Amino acid sequence: MSDFSKVKRVLVIYTGGTFGMVLNDVGDDSLHDPNLRVPEEHHLLALPLVKGESNRVLYKIKEYDPLLDSSNMAGNDWMRIAKDISLMYELFDGFVVIHGTDTLAYTASALSFMLHNLAKPVVVTGSQIPIYKTCTDAKNNLVSSLLIAGCYEIPEVCVVFANKLLRGNRTVKVNCNAMEAFDSPNAPLLGTLNSVININRSQIRPAPRDKLLAVTGVLEKNLAILKITPDISINVIRSALEEPIMGVVLESYGSGNIPSNRTEIIELLRQAVDRGVIIVNCTQCLSGSVAAIYDAGAVVEGVGVLSGSDITSEAAYTKLAYVLGSNVPQNRKIELMKYNLRGEMTVTA
Ligand SMILES: NC(=O)C[C@H](N)C(=O)O
């Protein structure tokens, strides 16, 4: 290898999902350049050079055991990924997390909150079709992710999928069949990866001044997502708000409305807020923002439910897990839920 200044190292954490990588796949010369002599003891693979990119990306795969369908993943798995990134942080220039698509938006959102002072790219990706199938999207998603993690300064948790670069905590799974499985309906793309890679620099968050990465140690698990529906039973509302629940994402209609003629619902929300439950109001719509423009929305804010603005339910849920798990007073937790911490929501003064 002639120019070591251009060598970037990426750690790939393989957690499972449809992706289905087996060791033989990296014998594939679209994923490994056998002509590049890499010291064997490091178990590094070399991404073949890509036209237009001057960095040479070397990567190492850390495979979890067992590999999990992402439906079986939760807070402990987010913690494991975050801790592994932190342990290896100084040794690598970027990180790729291969993940099942079903809960990928939750994991990407959670990691964005859990990794404080993140100054390197963490790219979460997966696939709709396993890597060993002819028409797979896995190779393209992995190569794109390795390029972003190895060649670009993006100090964020992001998602790369089907040639799109998205902010992790703005991402939602929008299609369970198509290759274009993810979108960020309330935030512009961070970039596109086609014949050329275009990074939307104005949307990338600045690197933190404090370069010391820290990882959240505790996540709150007593959370619920309460989706308002016509004729919703009061028992459903009651059980979503009762002890030991500490945080609730309220998925309301349109711009934040609930049936304001159901006074018993409003009373239960008020009692929960008085008990210290943090409730965040999010819209059921795919895009747009919560705003108390109708009575049916104002009544929610009136009892102390917080506006989630344009946050996704996945980001609101994982932000609650992070904020409620942190060791700060209740009023600080409420403040944190209102702030835009990692680009997850639009906050207007
Ligand atoms: N495409 C996928 O990866 C779906 C799979 N059920 C998972 O989330 O693990």
The ligand as an SDF file (V2000), in Angstrom:
LIG
                    3D

  9  8  0  0  0  0  0  0  0  0999 V2000
  -35.2910   -6.6570    5.8050 N   0  0  0  0  0  0  0  0  0  0  0  0
  -35.0910   -7.0600    7.0470 C   0  0  0  0  0  0  0  0  0  0  0  0
  -33.9990   -6.9790    7.5170 O   0  0  0  0  0  0  0  0  0  0  0  0
  -36.2950   -7.5440    7.8310 C   0  0  0  0  0  0  0  0  0  0  0  0
  -36.0050   -8.4360    8.9990 C   0  0  0  0  0  0  0  0  0  0  0  0
  -37.2220   -8.9750    9.5270 N   0  0  0  0  0  0  0  0  0  0  0  0
  -35.3060   -7.6910   10.1360 C   0  0  0  0  0  0  0  0  0  0  0  0
  -35.6860   -6.5970   10.4660 O   0  0  0  0  0  0  0  0  0  0  0  0
  -34.4190   -8.2360   10.7350 O   0  0  0  0  0  0  0  0  0  0  0  0
  1  2  1  0
  2  3  2  0
  2  4  1  0
  4  5  1  0
  5  6  1  0
  5  7  1  0
  7  8  2  0
  7  9  1  0
M  END
$$$$
